[in-house]
Amino acid sequence: MTAISEADEEVIKVLELEQEIASIMKYVIDRAGKPAPYYWEVPAHFAVPSAYFPMPEIDTGGETFLTYYMDYAWYIKIFHRTKEGAYALGLAVITAIRAARNLVPLIAEDGSEIEGSWVRLNDPKLKILDDGAAQLAITWRSRRPYNDTAAGAQRSQSFYVDVFMKSGKEISDAYAEALERYAVPLNSNGGKPE
């Protein structure tokens, strides 16, 4: 087993927050040439080159009857001595993301990649902010299952509905007999259906 770098240890600490976020952090750091990582806030005297990972923006919504989604928008800042240097680090990251078909492998608690598990990113964007700074915009949708709130639930009531035609049209006795086998018996006592 290989030794884990300080940057990887920081990512693993973040893993407790969110596996997808930690995996993207590690991927960005590795593809940008291992700049000094900063999480949540940048100190007054920070190292250069570096990458700053603020809290991502999150939007949520319903997806299916069984899942909901969380849309993430993450604006990662990359710092270098010049804007060209910062841009070059960001370009290495977005090129790696696109070359991997926007798939970032998920990492385990030990920092190793989990075989066959990844997060799919939307197409990344890169722009120069100021001299010595570039911004890498990464977005993705995370699909998650709802809690199983129906487990152990019991049905409270059953409804049976009889439909009668009131159009004034008459149907033949043979047709009425054929329909009779599909009819639900009317519960006349108002109690539990049998």
HELIX and SHEET records of a PDB file:
HELIX    1   1 GLU A    6  LEU A   15  1                                  10    
HELIX    2   2 GLN A   19  ARG A   31  1                                  13    
HELIX    3   3 LYS A   83  ALA A   99  1                                  17    
HELIX    4   4 ASP A  173  GLU A  180  1                                   8    
SHEET    1   A 4 ALA A  36  TYR A  39  0                                        
SHEET    2   A 4 SER A  50  PHE A  53  1                                        
SHEET    3   A 4 THR A  67  PHE A  79 -1                                        
SHEET    4   A 4 GLU A  57  GLY A  62 -1                                        
SHEET    1   B 5 ALA A  36  TYR A  39  0                                        
SHEET    2   B 5 SER A  50  PHE A  53  1                                        
SHEET    3   B 5 THR A  67  PHE A  79 -1                                        
SHEET    4   B 5 ALA A 133  PRO A 145 -1                                        
SHEET    5   B 5 LYS A 125  ASP A 130 -1                                        
SHEET    1   C 2 LEU A 103  ILE A 107  0                                        
SHEET    2   C 2 GLU A 113  ARG A 120 -1                                        
END                                                                             
